[in-house]
Amino acid sequence: MPERILIAKGEKDLYLLSNMANRHGLITGATGTGKTVSLQVIAENFSALGIPVFMADVKGDLAGLGQPGTPTPKIAERVAKLGLGDYVFAGSPVTLWDIFGEQGHPVRTTVSEMGPLLLGRILNLNEVQSGVLTLVFKIADDNGLLLLDFKDLRSMVQFTGDNANSFETEYGRVSPASIGAIQRGLLMLEDQGGDRLFGEPSLNLEDFIQTDSQGRGMINILAADKLMLTPKVYATFLLWMLSELYETLPEVGDLDKPKLAFFFDEAHLLFTDAPQVLLEKIQQIIRLIRSKGVGVYFVTQNPLDIPDVTLGQLGNRVQHALRAFTPRDQKAVKAAAETFRSNPRLDVEKTIMELGVGEALVSFLDEKGQPGVVERAFIIPPKSQIGPIPADVRQRILRQSVLYGHYERQVDRDSAYELLKKRAVQKAEEARVPQPDFTVPVPEPERRARPSFPEAPGRPPGRQRDTLFEAMAKSAARSVGSQVGRQILRNILGGILGGRR
């Protein structure tokens, strides 16, 4: 039997059904209209129901989900207005994550797991350059070279460029210009700290799908305020997590509640400037991942940020106020109004621009999976803390985590970088062929009997003067280039070696 999750109250109570929560959702609205609070309310209710949650904290104010809220006049007023008699402040279990390892457990993946398609987008490569990057991955696979961390990728790109001619017959032409573009992209990514994204131990996504001792779903919060400085890295990393969930989780069909709810804040970054092949991959994941028990909730300012094909997959909607200051804004208002199941008592297009903070137009899927009639309602206040938490509280949560110490210890095993380095050293040693020694040993009595000559001017101190034989040999060698010199050398060597006259 599905559970009903109270999200908002208007003329009637509006519930999100747990068995429809994996049909995805959308939270939209202008800045400051209450999107973050709506996200927080849905997430903590999912957690209370035993549904694990993942979300990216782009503004640094979602970690408060782990702490009980505090009474304020606004919250007290909203609680009284909505008649929430059983309202009690409470925190939810949270696990903190951070790619940079500063505000949570380090989050890493390997270069191979990321793959050339997503990595090409991070590096801002064009189609030709992405093809060369794919070739680099293929060469690494064929030669048994593991691409785990950032230095593996850099060394493999350099190795491919240095040996481009030898790879051309089997793999096709490797453009030096494309190799240069990839290397420049890697340097820029390293300067931005993106190299810390790659390494081991890589993230085990099963660690997201956990509950605490009370059966509450764990809320996984990725600190993304610093990561947002590189928007493509942020969007691509979250897309990688979605694709990994899709590829690794088994088919489960329709469940009474999702195995995981995935909130994608600033969702417009996922689609901005994305090549067609990547858009098709996104659409495929969104369409099919619900059969793996994962519900995806996009959070963005404007519903036009989401392509129509993806927008049609988002059945649960919370629409906060929009501002129609420009023609594009007016188009967005009209588009948002048309996506709802109409309510004869409500002028949706007009209402969207009149909504106050904390108000929204809400439409959830009903028991048959059909969109409910849109209603104007107030979002119920969250029971957890609204806003950021102090650094010492964050560190205490981090140290109390059952995962503490696992991801903090980085592993660097032999992979492409180490193997290529060993090959280079071995090749250099093989190139050092010992030079033959043509010096004729002189018997000790004869050497003592020879007169000693003074050192020639300019000769390095300590070096012995050449013997008569050595001087003659050197002189002869300098004369080899001429016919006369060659004749002299033959006569001398013939006499010494007892050859025929």
C-alpha positions as CSV (number, residue, x, y, z in Angstrom):
1,M,0.0,0.0,0.0
2,P,1.6,3.3,-1.0
3,E,2.2,6.0,1.6
4,R,0.9,9.6,1.2
5,I,3.3,12.4,1.8
6,L,1.8,15.7,2.7
7,I,3.6,18.5,0.8
8,A,1.2,21.4,0.5
9,K,-2.2,22.6,1.7
10,G,-4.6,24.8,-0.2
11,E,-8.3,24.3,-0.6
12,K,-7.4,20.7,0.0
13,D,-4.4,18.7,1.2
14,L,-1.9,17.8,-1.6
15,Y,-0.1,14.5,-1.2
16,L,2.8,13.0,-3.2
17,L,2.1,9.2,-3.4
18,S,5.2,7.1,-2.6
19,N,4.5,4.6,-5.4
20,M,4.5,7.5,-7.9
21,A,7.6,9.2,-6.5
22,N,9.8,7.4,-9.1
23,R,7.9,9.0,-11.9
24,H,10.2,12.0,-11.5
25,G,9.4,15.6,-10.7
26,L,10.1,19.3,-11.3
27,I,10.5,22.2,-9.0
28,T,10.7,25.6,-10.7
29,G,10.4,29.2,-9.8
30,A,12.3,32.5,-9.8
31,T,15.1,33.2,-7.3
32,G,13.8,33.7,-3.8
33,T,10.3,32.2,-4.3
34,G,10.9,29.1,-2.1
35,K,12.3,26.3,-4.4
36,T,15.0,25.3,-1.8
37,V,12.4,25.0,0.9
38,S,10.2,22.8,-1.3
39,L,13.1,20.6,-2.1
40,Q,13.9,20.4,1.7
41,V,10.3,19.4,2.6
42,I,10.1,16.7,-0.1
43,A,13.6,15.3,0.9
44,E,12.9,15.1,4.6
45,N,9.6,13.4,4.0
46,F,11.2,10.9,1.7
47,S,13.8,10.2,4.4
48,A,11.1,9.7,7.1
49,L,9.5,7.2,4.8
50,G,12.8,5.2,4.5
51,I,13.7,6.6,1.0
52,P,17.4,7.5,0.6
53,V,18.0,10.9,-1.1
54,F,20.9,12.5,-3.0
55,M,21.1,16.2,-3.6
56,A,23.7,18.8,-4.5
57,D,24.0,21.8,-2.3
58,V,24.9,24.6,-4.7
59,K,24.3,27.4,-2.2
60,G,25.6,25.8,1.0
61,D,22.3,25.9,2.9
62,L,21.0,22.3,2.7
63,A,23.2,20.8,5.4
64,G,20.6,22.1,7.9
65,L,18.5,19.0,7.0
66,G,20.6,17.2,9.6
67,Q,19.6,19.5,12.4
68,P,16.2,20.2,14.0
69,G,14.6,23.5,13.1
70,T,14.1,26.4,15.5
71,P,10.9,28.3,16.1
72,T,10.5,31.5,14.3
73,P,7.5,33.8,13.9
74,K,7.1,33.0,10.2
75,I,7.1,29.3,10.8
76,A,4.7,29.6,13.7
77,E,2.4,31.6,11.6
78,R,2.5,29.1,8.7
79,V,2.0,26.2,11.1
80,A,-1.1,27.8,12.6
81,K,-2.5,28.9,9.2
82,L,-2.2,25.4,7.8
83,G,-3.5,23.7,10.9
84,L,-0.5,21.5,11.4
85,G,-1.3,20.3,14.9
86,D,1.3,17.4,14.9
87,Y,4.2,19.6,13.7
88,V,7.4,18.8,15.6
89,F,10.9,20.0,14.7
90,A,13.3,17.2,13.8
91,G,16.5,16.6,11.8
92,S,17.1,13.9,9.3
93,P,20.2,11.6,9.0
94,V,22.6,13.1,6.6
95,T,25.9,12.1,5.0
96,L,28.1,14.9,3.7
97,W,30.2,14.6,0.5
98,D,32.6,16.9,-1.3
99,I,34.8,16.4,-4.4
100,F,37.5,18.5,-2.8
101,G,37.3,16.6,0.5
102,E,36.9,19.8,2.6
103,Q,33.2,19.7,3.6
104,G,32.5,16.0,3.4
105,H,33.8,12.6,2.3
106,P,35.9,12.9,-0.8
107,V,34.0,11.9,-4.0
108,R,36.0,10.3,-6.7
109,T,35.6,8.3,-9.9
110,T,38.1,6.8,-12.2
111,V,38.8,8.1,-15.6
112,S,37.7,4.9,-17.2
113,E,34.3,5.0,-15.4
114,M,33.7,8.6,-16.5
115,G,34.4,7.6,-20.1
116,P,35.3,9.7,-23.2
117,L,31.8,11.1,-23.9
118,L,31.3,12.8,-20.5
119,L,35.0,13.7,-20.2
120,G,34.9,15.3,-23.6
121,R,32.1,17.6,-22.4
122,I,34.1,18.5,-19.2
123,L,37.1,19.5,-21.4
124,N,34.8,21.4,-23.9
125,L,36.0,19.3,-26.9
126,N,34.5,19.5,-30.3
127,E,33.4,16.4,-32.2
128,V,36.8,15.7,-33.8
129,Q,38.7,16.2,-30.6
130,S,36.2,14.0,-28.7
131,G,36.9,11.3,-31.4
132,V,40.6,11.5,-30.7
133,L,39.9,11.2,-26.9
134,T,37.8,8.1,-27.6
135,L,40.8,6.7,-29.6
136,V,43.1,7.4,-26.6
137,F,40.7,5.3,-24.4
138,K,40.7,2.5,-27.0
139,I,44.5,2.4,-27.2
140,A,44.7,2.2,-23.4
141,D,42.2,-0.7,-23.3
142,D,44.0,-2.6,-26.1
143,N,47.4,-2.2,-24.3
144,G,46.1,-3.1,-20.9
145,L,46.7,0.4,-19.5
146,L,44.3,1.3,-16.7
147,L,43.1,4.9,-16.7
148,L,42.4,5.6,-13.0
149,D,43.5,9.0,-12.0
150,F,44.4,12.3,-13.7
151,K,48.0,11.6,-14.3
152,D,47.1,8.4,-16.1
153,L,45.0,10.3,-18.5
154,R,47.7,13.0,-19.1
155,S,50.4,10.4,-19.7
156,M,48.2,8.4,-22.0
157,V,47.3,11.4,-24.1
158,Q,51.0,12.3,-24.4
159,F,51.9,8.7,-25.2
160,T,49.3,8.6,-28.0
161,G,50.6,11.9,-29.4
162,D,54.2,10.9,-29.3
163,N,53.4,7.6,-31.2
164,A,50.7,8.9,-33.5
165,N,52.4,7.5,-36.6
166,S,52.6,4.0,-35.3
167,F,48.9,4.0,-34.3
168,E,47.6,5.5,-37.6
169,T,47.3,2.3,-39.5
170,E,45.3,0.5,-36.9
171,Y,43.3,3.3,-35.3
172,G,43.2,6.1,-37.8
173,R,44.9,9.5,-37.9
174,V,45.7,11.1,-34.6
175,S,45.7,14.8,-35.2
176,P,48.4,16.7,-33.3
177,A,46.0,19.7,-33.1
178,S,43.4,17.5,-31.3
179,I,46.1,16.1,-28.9
180,G,47.1,19.7,-28.1
181,A,43.5,20.7,-27.5
182,I,43.0,17.8,-25.1
183,Q,46.2,18.6,-23.3
184,R,45.2,22.3,-22.9
185,G,41.8,21.2,-21.6
186,L,43.4,18.9,-19.0
187,L,45.7,21.7,-17.9
188,M,42.7,24.1,-17.4
189,L,40.8,21.4,-15.5
190,E,43.8,20.7,-13.3
191,D,44.1,24.5,-12.5
192,Q,40.5,24.5,-11.4
193,G,41.0,21.5,-9.1
194,G,39.1,19.1,-11.3
195,D,41.9,16.6,-11.2
196,R,40.8,15.7,-7.6
197,L,37.6,14.2,-9.1
198,F,39.6,11.2,-10.4
199,G,41.2,8.5,-8.3
200,E,40.6,5.7,-6.0
201,P,38.8,4.5,-4.0
202,S,36.1,5.5,-6.4
203,L,32.5,6.2,-5.2
204,N,30.4,3.2,-4.5
205,L,26.9,4.3,-5.3
206,E,25.5,1.7,-3.0
207,D,26.7,3.9,-0.2
208,F,24.0,6.4,-1.2
209,I,21.3,3.8,-0.8
210,Q,21.4,3.4,3.0
211,T,19.1,3.8,6.0
212,D,19.9,4.6,9.6
213,S,19.1,2.5,12.7
214,Q,15.6,3.9,12.8
215,G,14.9,3.0,9.2
216,R,15.1,6.5,7.9
217,G,16.6,7.1,4.5
218,M,20.0,8.7,4.5
219,I,20.1,12.1,2.9
220,N,23.4,12.4,0.9
221,I,24.4,16.1,0.5
222,L,27.2,17.0,-2.0
223,A,28.8,20.3,-1.2
224,A,28.7,22.0,-4.6
225,D,29.2,25.7,-3.8
226,K,32.8,25.5,-4.9
227,L,32.1,22.9,-7.7
228,M,29.6,25.3,-9.2
229,L,32.5,27.6,-10.2
230,T,33.1,25.0,-13.0
231,P,29.5,24.4,-14.1
232,K,30.2,21.8,-16.8
233,V,32.2,19.7,-14.2
234,Y,29.2,20.0,-11.8
235,A,26.6,19.0,-14.4
236,T,28.7,16.2,-16.0
237,F,29.6,14.7,-12.6
238,L,25.9,14.5,-11.6
239,L,25.0,13.1,-15.0
240,W,27.7,10.4,-14.5
241,M,26.2,9.4,-11.2
242,L,22.8,9.1,-12.9
243,S,24.2,7.0,-15.7
244,E,26.1,4.8,-13.2
245,L,22.9,4.2,-11.2
246,Y,21.1,3.3,-14.4
247,E,23.8,0.9,-15.5
248,T,24.4,-0.8,-12.1
249,L,21.0,-1.1,-10.4
250,P,18.8,-4.1,-11.3
251,E,15.4,-3.8,-12.8
252,V,12.7,-3.7,-10.1
253,G,9.6,-2.3,-11.9
254,D,7.1,-0.3,-9.9
255,L,7.8,-0.3,-6.2
256,D,5.7,1.0,-3.3
257,K,8.5,3.5,-2.8
258,P,11.7,4.4,-4.7
259,K,15.0,3.0,-3.8
260,L,16.6,6.5,-4.2
261,A,15.4,10.0,-4.9
262,F,17.9,12.1,-6.9
263,F,17.5,15.9,-6.8
264,F,19.3,17.8,-9.6
265,D,19.6,21.4,-8.6
266,E,20.5,24.0,-11.3
267,A,19.3,21.5,-13.8
268,H,19.6,23.9,-16.8
269,L,23.4,23.3,-16.6
270,L,22.8,19.7,-17.7
271,F,21.3,20.7,-21.0
272,T,23.2,23.9,-21.8
273,D,25.5,23.5,-24.9
274,A,25.1,19.7,-24.6
275,P,25.8,17.9,-27.9
276,Q,23.0,15.9,-29.5
277,V,24.5,12.6,-28.6
278,L,24.7,13.6,-24.9
279,L,21.1,14.9,-25.0
280,E,19.9,11.6,-26.3
281,K,21.8,9.8,-23.5
282,I,20.1,12.0,-20.9
283,Q,16.7,11.4,-22.3
284,Q,17.3,7.7,-22.3
285,I,18.4,7.7,-18.7
286,I,15.4,9.8,-17.5
287,R,13.0,7.6,-19.4
288,L,14.3,4.3,-18.2
289,I,15.8,4.8,-14.8
290,R,12.5,4.8,-13.0
291,S,12.3,1.0,-13.7
292,K,15.5,0.8,-11.5
293,G,13.6,2.4,-8.6
294,V,15.1,5.9,-8.9
295,G,13.1,9.1,-9.0
296,V,14.8,12.1,-10.5
297,Y,13.7,15.7,-9.5
298,F,14.9,18.6,-11.5
299,V,15.2,22.0,-9.7
300,T,15.6,25.1,-11.9
301,Q,14.3,28.6,-12.4
302,N,12.5,28.3,-15.7
303,P,10.6,25.3,-17.1
304,L,11.9,26.2,-20.5
305,D,15.4,25.1,-19.3
306,I,14.2,21.5,-19.7
307,P,13.8,20.1,-23.2
308,D,10.3,19.1,-24.1
309,V,11.1,15.4,-24.4
310,T,12.5,15.3,-20.8
311,L,9.8,17.7,-19.5
312,G,7.1,15.2,-20.5
313,Q,8.7,12.6,-18.2
314,L,8.3,14.8,-15.1
315,G,4.9,13.9,-13.6
316,N,5.1,15.6,-10.1
317,R,5.2,19.4,-10.4
318,V,5.8,22.2,-7.9
319,Q,5.7,25.6,-9.7
320,H,6.7,28.7,-7.7
321,A,6.3,32.3,-8.9
322,L,7.7,33.4,-12.2
323,R,8.4,37.0,-13.2
324,A,7.5,38.1,-16.7
325,F,9.8,41.0,-17.3
326,T,11.0,40.0,-20.8
327,P,9.3,38.3,-23.8
328,R,11.2,35.1,-22.9
329,D,9.8,35.3,-19.4
330,Q,6.3,35.7,-20.8
331,K,6.8,32.7,-23.0
332,A,8.0,30.7,-20.0
333,V,4.9,31.7,-17.9
334,K,2.6,30.6,-20.8
335,A,4.6,27.3,-21.3
336,A,4.4,26.5,-17.5
337,A,0.7,27.2,-17.4
338,E,0.0,24.9,-20.4
339,T,1.9,22.0,-18.9
340,F,-0.6,21.6,-16.0
341,R,-3.9,19.8,-16.0
342,S,-6.3,22.8,-16.1
343,N,-8.4,23.8,-13.1
344,P,-11.6,25.6,-14.2
345,R,-11.6,27.6,-11.0
346,L,-8.0,28.9,-11.6
347,D,-6.4,31.1,-14.2
348,V,-3.0,29.4,-14.1
349,E,-1.1,31.8,-16.3
350,K,-2.2,34.8,-14.2
351,T,-1.7,33.0,-10.8
352,I,1.9,32.0,-11.6
353,M,2.9,35.7,-11.5
354,E,0.8,36.4,-8.3
355,L,2.2,33.7,-6.1
356,G,3.9,34.8,-2.8
357,V,7.0,33.3,-1.2
358,G,6.2,29.7,-0.1
359,E,3.2,29.5,-2.4
360,A,3.1,27.3,-5.4
361,L,1.0,25.7,-8.1
362,V,1.1,22.0,-7.3
363,S,0.2,18.9,-9.3
364,F,1.0,15.4,-8.3
365,L,0.3,12.1,-10.0
366,D,-2.8,10.3,-8.7
367,E,-3.3,6.5,-8.1
368,K,-3.7,5.8,-11.8
369,G,-0.5,7.7,-12.7
370,Q,-2.5,10.6,-14.2
371,P,-1.5,14.3,-13.4
372,G,-3.8,15.8,-10.7
373,V,-5.7,19.0,-11.3
374,V,-3.4,21.9,-10.5
375,E,-4.0,23.6,-7.2
376,R,-2.7,26.8,-5.6
377,A,-1.3,26.0,-2.2
378,F,1.2,26.8,0.6
379,I,4.2,24.5,1.0
380,I,4.3,23.1,4.5
381,P,7.3,24.4,6.5
382,P,10.3,22.0,6.9
383,K,10.9,20.4,10.3
384,S,14.7,20.7,9.9
385,Q,16.9,23.7,10.1
386,I,16.6,26.2,7.2
387,G,20.0,27.5,6.2
388,P,23.6,26.5,6.6
389,I,25.3,24.9,9.6
390,P,28.5,26.0,11.4
391,A,31.8,24.4,10.3
392,D,32.3,22.6,13.7
393,V,28.9,21.0,13.4
394,R,29.7,19.9,9.9
395,Q,32.9,18.3,11.0
396,R,31.2,16.5,13.9
397,I,28.6,15.0,11.4
398,L,31.5,14.0,9.2
399,R,33.5,12.2,11.9
400,Q,30.4,10.4,13.1
401,S,29.7,8.9,9.7
402,V,30.1,5.2,9.3
403,L,32.0,5.9,6.1
404,Y,34.6,8.2,7.8
405,G,38.1,7.0,7.0
406,H,37.3,4.9,4.0
407,Y,37.2,7.6,1.2
408,E,39.7,9.8,3.1
409,R,42.5,7.3,2.4
410,Q,43.5,7.7,-1.3
411,V,44.9,4.7,-3.1
412,D,47.4,5.0,-6.0
413,R,48.0,1.6,-7.6
414,D,50.1,0.9,-10.7
415,S,48.2,2.1,-13.8
416,A,48.8,3.8,-17.1
417,Y,51.2,6.5,-15.7
418,E,53.4,4.0,-13.8
419,L,53.5,1.4,-16.6
420,L,54.3,4.0,-19.3
421,K,57.0,5.4,-17.0
422,K,58.6,2.0,-16.6
423,R,58.5,1.4,-20.3
424,A,60.2,4.7,-21.0
425,V,63.0,3.9,-18.5
426,Q,63.4,0.4,-20.0
427,K,63.6,1.8,-23.5
428,A,66.2,4.4,-22.4
429,E,68.4,1.7,-20.9
430,E,68.2,-0.5,-24.0
431,A,69.3,2.5,-26.1
432,R,72.5,2.8,-24.1
433,V,74.6,0.3,-26.2
434,P,78.2,0.1,-24.8
435,Q,80.8,1.5,-27.2
436,P,83.6,-0.9,-28.3
437,D,87.0,-0.4,-26.8
438,F,89.7,-0.2,-29.6
439,T,92.6,0.5,-27.2
440,V,95.5,-2.1,-27.6
441,P,96.8,-3.1,-24.2
442,V,100.5,-2.4,-23.7
443,P,102.6,-4.8,-21.7
444,E,103.8,-3.4,-18.3
445,P,107.6,-3.6,-19.1
446,E,107.2,-1.9,-22.4
447,R,104.9,0.8,-20.9
448,R,107.6,1.6,-18.2
449,A,110.3,1.8,-20.8
450,R,108.5,4.4,-23.0
451,P,109.6,8.0,-22.4
452,S,107.2,10.3,-20.8
453,F,106.2,13.4,-22.7
454,P,105.1,16.7,-21.1
455,E,101.4,17.4,-21.2
456,A,100.3,19.5,-24.2
457,P,99.0,22.9,-23.4
458,G,95.3,23.0,-22.8
459,R,95.1,19.3,-21.9
460,P,92.9,18.6,-18.9
461,P,95.0,17.8,-15.8
462,G,95.4,14.2,-14.9
463,R,94.9,12.9,-18.4
464,Q,97.8,10.8,-19.8
465,R,99.3,11.7,-23.2
466,D,98.3,9.5,-26.1
467,T,100.7,6.8,-27.0
468,L,102.4,6.8,-30.4
469,F,100.0,4.1,-31.7
470,E,97.0,6.1,-30.4
471,A,98.2,9.3,-32.1
472,M,98.8,7.5,-35.3
473,A,95.3,5.9,-35.2
474,K,93.6,9.2,-34.5
475,S,95.5,10.9,-37.3
476,A,94.6,8.1,-39.6
477,A,90.9,8.2,-38.6
478,R,90.8,11.9,-39.5
479,S,92.2,11.1,-42.9
480,V,89.6,8.4,-43.7
481,G,87.5,10.8,-45.7
482,S,90.1,11.1,-48.5
483,Q,91.4,8.4,-50.9
484,V,95.0,9.0,-49.8
485,G,93.9,8.7,-46.1
486,R,92.2,5.4,-46.8
487,Q,95.3,4.1,-48.6
488,I,97.6,5.1,-45.7
489,L,95.2,3.4,-43.2
490,R,95.2,0.2,-45.2
491,N,99.0,0.1,-45.4
492,I,99.4,0.7,-41.6
493,L,96.8,-1.8,-40.6
494,G,98.1,-4.3,-43.1
495,G,101.6,-4.0,-41.7
496,I,100.4,-4.4,-38.1
497,L,98.1,-7.3,-38.8
498,G,100.5,-9.1,-41.1
499,G,98.4,-8.7,-44.2
500,R,99.6,-9.1,-47.8
501,R,101.6,-6.4,-49.4
